[in-house]
Amino acid sequence: MVIECMRSKFNLKSNPPGHVAIIMDGNGRWAKERLMTRSLGHKFGAENFKSITRYCGSLGIKYLTVFAFSTENWKRSSKEVDFIMGLFEEYLNKSLEKFLHENFRVIFLGDKNGFPSKIRDLINRAENETQKCTGMVLNIAANYGSKAEITSAVKVIAQKVKNDQISIDEIDETLISNNLYTSNQPEVDLVIRTGGEKRVSNFLFWQSAYAEYIFTDVLWPDFDSKCMDRALKEFSSRKRRFGGMTVDS
C-alpha cells in the first residue's frame, strides 16, 4: 500500500529506485549550530540513520547503501573516532533483533580488519544471522573508500591471472563488478548527499557511474522522511540517458 501511494504521489511508472545510496554528512556542523559537541552530533545522526533506514524499507527500496565511516575518517581526532566506534558498537549490539524483525539483510562494505576485534565480531554476526533475510539489503559502508575497493578487486583479479585461473582476455566489466564489495548487487540509481557539500568523497565510484545525484543543504540529523520524499520526487522527474538514448526513470 505504501509503495502504491508513493507511485501515485511521485508519478513513478514502476518501482521506486532499486538502489539508493546516501552520504550522511553534516553531523558536526549540526551540533556546532546548537552549541553541542561534535560527538552529540554523531549521536543524533545515528538515531536519524535508524529512522531513514526503516522509512526506505517501508517504501519498497530494495538496496540502501549508507556511508557511515570512510577510510579517511581515521584522520579525525582520537576522541571523535573513539566516540564513533562506541556508537557503532552500541548500534550493532542493539540492532540485530530489529534487522531480523524487519527482514533486512545487512552487508558491510569496507575493510573489516581496520576495526577493533569486538566490532569485527559484531559485524560478522550481523552479516551471518541476516544472511537469509529477503527484505531490503542494507549496505553499511564502514572503513570504506572506493579507491581502496577497486584496488582490492584489481589485486584479486591479478592473482587469478597469475594462478592461471583466468586469462587477461576474460577481464571485463562484469568480472570487475563481481569482485567489488557489492558483488551481485545492482548499480546505484540515486545518490543523496546531505550537508551542502557537492562532491562524491571516494564513495561508490564504479557502482554509481550512471546514478542520479541529489545534493541538499539539509544537515544529516535533520534529513527526515519528508526530505526523502522530495529526493524521490526529484529523481522521478529526471530523464536517465545512461550515455545514450533517454530512458524514463
C-alpha positions in Angstrom: 0.0 0.0 0.0 2.8 2.5 0.9 4.6 1.7 -2.4 1.5 2.2 -4.4 0.9 5.6 -2.7 4.4 6.6 -3.5 4.0 5.7 -7.1 0.9 7.8 -7.3 2.4 10.7 -5.4 5.5 11.0 -7.5 4.1 9.7 -10.8 6.6 6.8 -10.7 5.9 4.4 -13.6 7.4 1.4 -11.9 9.1 0.7 -8.6 10.9 3.3 -6.5 14.7 3.5 -7.3 16.0 0.0 -6.7 19.3 1.1 -5.2 19.7 4.3 -3.2 23.0 5.4 -1.6 23.3 8.2 1.0 26.3 10.2 2.1 25.3 11.1 5.6 27.1 14.4 6.0 26.7 17.3 8.4 26.6 15.8 12.0 29.4 18.0 13.3 28.0 21.3 11.8 24.5 20.4 13.1 26.0 20.1 16.6 28.0 23.3 16.3 25.0 25.3 15.3 23.4 24.1 18.5 26.5 24.8 20.7 26.9 21.0 21.2 29.9 18.8 20.9 30.6 17.0 17.6 30.1 13.7 19.4 26.5 14.6 20.2 26.0 15.4 16.5 27.1 11.9 15.6 24.7 10.5 18.2 21.7 12.4 16.7 22.9 11.4 13.3 23.0 7.7 14.3 19.4 8.0 15.5 18.3 9.5 12.3 20.1 6.7 10.3 17.8 4.2 12.1 14.7 6.2 11.1 15.6 6.7 7.5 16.6 3.1 7.1 13.2 1.9 8.3 11.5 4.5 6.1 13.3 3.3 3.0 12.4 -0.2 3.8 8.7 0.8 4.1 8.9 2.4 0.6 10.0 -0.8 -1.0 13.5 0.3 -1.8 15.4 -3.0 -2.3 19.0 -1.8 -1.7 20.1 1.0 0.6 23.8 1.9 0.9 24.9 4.4 3.6 28.3 5.9 4.0 28.9 5.5 7.7 32.7 5.8 8.1 35.4 6.4 5.4 38.9 5.2 5.2 39.9 8.9 5.6 37.8 9.4 8.8 40.5 7.8 10.9 42.4 11.1 10.5 40.0 12.8 12.8 40.8 13.3 16.5 41.2 10.2 18.5 38.4 11.4 20.8 35.9 11.7 17.9 37.0 8.4 16.4 36.7 6.6 19.7 33.2 8.0 20.2 32.1 6.9 16.7 33.5 3.4 17.4 31.5 3.3 20.6 28.3 4.4 18.8 29.0 1.7 16.2 29.4 -1.0 18.8 26.3 0.1 20.6 24.2 0.2 17.4 25.3 -3.3 16.4 24.6 -4.7 19.8 21.1 -3.3 19.9 20.1 -3.7 16.2 20.4 -7.4 15.3 16.9 -8.2 16.6 15.5 -5.3 14.7 17.3 -6.3 11.5 15.8 -9.8 11.8 12.3 -8.5 12.7 12.2 -6.1 9.7 13.7 -8.8 7.4 16.8 -6.6 6.5 19.9 -8.3 5.2 22.9 -6.5 6.4 26.2 -6.3 4.5 29.2 -4.3 5.4 31.3 -2.7 2.7 34.9 -1.9 3.5 38.0 -3.3 5.2 36.7 -5.0 8.4 40.3 -5.7 9.6 40.6 -2.0 10.5 38.1 -2.3 13.3 38.7 -3.5 16.9 38.0 -7.2 17.4 34.7 -6.6 19.3 33.3 -4.6 16.4 34.6 -7.2 13.8 32.8 -9.9 15.7 29.6 -7.9 15.8 29.9 -7.2 12.1 30.3 -10.9 11.2 27.4 -11.8 13.5 25.1 -9.3 11.8 26.1 -10.5 8.4 25.8 -14.2 9.2 22.5 -14.0 11.1 20.7 -11.8 8.5 22.1 -13.8 5.5 18.7 -15.4 4.7 16.6 -12.3 5.2 14.7 -11.4 2.0 13.7 -7.8 2.6 15.8 -4.7 2.0 19.5 -5.1 1.7 21.2 -2.6 4.0 24.8 -2.0 2.9 26.8 -0.2 5.6 30.0 1.3 4.1 32.4 1.5 7.1 36.2 1.8 6.8 35.2 2.2 3.2 36.8 4.0 0.3 36.0 3.5 -3.4 39.7 3.7 -4.5 40.6 1.0 -1.9 37.7 -1.2 -3.0 38.7 -1.0 -6.7 42.4 -1.6 -5.8 41.3 -4.7 -3.8 39.3 -6.0 -6.8 42.3 -5.5 -9.1 44.6 -7.4 -6.8 42.2 -10.3 -6.6 41.8 -10.5 -10.4 45.6 -10.1 -10.9 46.2 -13.1 -8.5 43.7 -15.2 -10.5 45.6 -14.3 -13.7 48.9 -15.2 -12.1 47.5 -18.5 -10.9 46.2 -19.3 -14.5 42.6 -19.3 -13.2 41.6 -16.8 -15.8 43.2 -15.1 -18.8 43.7 -11.4 -19.3 41.1 -11.5 -22.1 38.5 -12.6 -19.6 38.7 -9.4 -17.6 35.7 -7.3 -18.4 33.3 -5.0 -16.5 31.2 -7.9 -15.2 34.3 -9.6 -13.7 35.4 -6.4 -12.0 31.9 -5.8 -10.6 31.8 -9.3 -9.3 35.0 -8.7 -7.3 33.8 -5.5 -5.6 32.2 -5.4 -2.1 28.8 -5.0 -3.8 29.2 -8.3 -5.8 25.8 -9.5 -7.3 24.1 -6.2 -6.4 22.5 -3.8 -8.9 24.2 -0.5 -9.7 23.2 2.6 -7.8 20.2 4.5 -9.2 20.2 7.5 -6.8 22.9 9.1 -4.6 21.8 11.6 -2.0 24.4 13.8 -0.2 23.3 15.8 2.8 25.1 18.8 4.4 25.6 21.1 1.4 28.8 19.7 0.0 28.9 18.9 -3.7 31.4 16.1 -4.1 31.4 12.3 -4.1 34.1 11.9 -1.5 35.5 8.5 -2.6 32.1 6.8 -2.5 30.9 4.1 -4.9 32.8 5.4 -8.0 32.1 2.2 -10.0 28.6 1.4 -8.8 27.3 5.0 -9.3 28.7 5.6 -12.8 25.2 6.4 -14.1 23.4 7.3 -10.9 21.4 10.4 -10.4 22.9 12.7 -7.8 20.9 14.9 -5.4 22.8 17.4 -3.1 20.9 19.0 -0.3 21.9 21.7 2.2 19.9 19.8 4.9 22.3 18.5 7.6 22.0 14.8 8.2 20.3 14.8 11.6 17.5 17.0 10.1 17.1 14.8 6.9 13.7 13.3 7.6 11.1 11.3 5.7 9.8 14.5 4.0 13.3 15.2 2.7 13.5 11.7 1.4 10.1 12.2 -0.3 11.4 15.3 -2.0 14.6 13.5 -3.2 12.5 10.7 -4.6 10.2 13.2 -6.3 13.2 14.9 -7.9 14.6 11.5 -9.0 11.3 10.6 -10.6 11.3 13.8 -12.7 14.7 13.1 -14.3 15.3 11.5 -17.7 18.0 8.9 -17.4 20.1 8.6 -20.6 22.9 6.2 -19.5 25.2 7.9 -22.0 22.8 7.3 -24.9 19.1 7.4 -25.5 16.6 8.8 -22.9 15.2 6.2 -20.6 12.3 7.1 -18.2 13.4 6.9 -14.6 
